[in-house]
Amino acid sequence: MEKLNDMDRKYNNLFERYNKHSEINEELKEEIINIKNELNKTLPNELISIIILHGIPYEVNETVKDKLKKIENQLQIPLEDHQFTAIRLGKQDKKATLIKIIFKNEEIEKSLIASP
């Protein structure tokens, strides 16, 4: 009889732990859903302020900012260095690689796209 009581206690203990973990899992699932919803709301806004340029050749001793200054002059849109971040994507070789521009303010990006 003692063995049966001991097994019953162990079973109850396991069942309690299972219920606690089950509750934690449900809370985590709910938190994941909330995070996904939040990301779905914020990601499109962040993507608005990103432009990818391609076909711009790589030149020795010329930085991405130098390239963007030339483009800025051609488009007649004044850009300050603090308004954007720009990097080349891919290997730094003699081929043209993508340039990713991330604007700090989406209004700047809109004026760049709207320019003639």
LUMZA-296432 format. One line per 4 residues: number of its first residue (from 1); their letters; for each residue x, z negated, y negated of C-alpha. Coordinates in nm, 3 decimals. Layout:
NUM> a> X/Z/Y; ... $
This chain:
1> mekl> 0.000/0.000/0.000; 0.291/-0.078/-0.231; 0.424/0.274/-0.175; 0.091/0.423/-0.271 $
5> ndmd> 0.077/0.218/-0.592; 0.433/0.320/-0.675; 0.349/0.687/-0.625; 0.038/0.644/-0.836 $
9> rkyn> 0.244/0.494/-1.122; 0.497/0.777/-1.098; 0.219/1.033/-1.101; 0.057/0.872/-1.406 $
13> nlfe> 0.393/0.858/-1.582; 0.456/1.226/-1.510; 0.106/1.317/-1.619; 0.151/1.131/-1.951 $
17> rynk> 0.482/1.308/-2.016; 0.324/1.642/-1.930; 0.043/1.578/-2.179; 0.292/1.484/-2.453 $
21> hsei> 0.493/1.800/-2.390; 0.176/2.005/-2.382; 0.076/1.868/-2.723; 0.423/1.940/-2.860 $
25> neel> 0.405/2.295/-2.723; 0.071/2.351/-2.892; 0.210/2.221/-3.222; 0.513/2.449/-3.188 $
29> keei> 0.293/2.749/-3.111; 0.087/2.676/-3.420; 0.401/2.639/-3.631; 0.536/2.972/-3.501 $
33> inik> 0.209/3.143/-3.593; 0.229/2.994/-3.944; 0.590/3.109/-3.985; 0.501/3.461/-3.867 $
37> neln> 0.212/3.478/-4.112; 0.435/3.359/-4.395; 0.700/3.618/-4.307; 0.440/3.893/-4.292 $
41> ktlp> 0.333/3.801/-4.645; 0.683/3.779/-4.795; 0.869/4.062/-4.619; 0.685/4.352/-4.784 $
45> neli> 0.756/4.205/-5.128; 1.124/4.174/-5.045; 1.141/4.528/-4.909; 1.003/4.665/-5.236 $
49> siii> 1.328/4.572/-5.408; 1.558/4.757/-5.165; 1.672/5.119/-5.198; 1.891/5.302/-4.947 $
53> lhgi> 2.091/5.598/-5.081; 2.247/5.851/-4.848; 2.460/6.159/-4.893; 2.686/5.998/-5.151 $
57> pyev> 3.044/6.074/-5.047; 3.306/5.806/-5.009; 3.601/5.842/-5.246; 3.930/5.655/-5.221 $
61> netv> 3.971/5.371/-5.474; 3.612/5.400/-5.595; 3.380/5.104/-5.549; 3.009/5.117/-5.484 $
65> kdkl> 2.950/4.977/-5.833; 3.152/5.270/-5.978; 2.929/5.514/-5.788; 2.616/5.341/-5.915 $
69> kkie> 2.745/5.349/-6.273; 2.776/5.729/-6.242; 2.422/5.754/-6.104; 2.299/5.519/-6.376 $
73> nqlq> 2.452/5.740/-6.645; 2.296/6.054/-6.495; 1.952/5.891/-6.476; 1.994/5.724/-6.817 $
77> iple> 1.887/5.385/-6.686; 2.100/5.093/-6.800; 2.179/4.855/-6.515; 2.368/4.531/-6.549 $
81> dhqf> 2.583/4.410/-6.260; 2.380/4.089/-6.232; 2.056/4.286/-6.173; 2.148/4.418/-5.829 $
85> tair> 2.376/4.390/-5.528; 2.508/4.706/-5.365; 2.704/4.759/-5.044; 2.807/5.052/-4.827 $
89> lgkq> 2.669/5.042/-4.476; 2.880/5.164/-4.187; 3.249/5.243/-4.154; 3.464/5.299/-4.460 $
93> dkka> 3.598/5.641/-4.376; 3.596/5.977/-4.550; 3.235/6.052/-4.454; 2.936/5.980/-4.673 $
97> tlik> 2.783/5.648/-4.571; 2.461/5.480/-4.675; 2.451/5.262/-4.985; 2.208/4.972/-4.983 $
101> iifk> 2.093/4.848/-5.325; 1.907/4.520/-5.349; 1.746/4.459/-5.686; 1.694/4.109/-5.816 $
105> neei> 1.380/4.227/-5.996; 1.138/4.486/-5.858; 1.061/4.616/-6.211; 1.417/4.753/-6.233 $
109> eksl> 1.372/4.933/-5.903; 1.039/5.079/-6.018; 1.193/5.214/-6.339; 1.477/5.369/-6.138 $
113> iasp> 1.234/5.547/-5.905; 1.011/5.660/-6.194; 1.300/5.814/-6.391; 1.322/6.197/-6.409 $
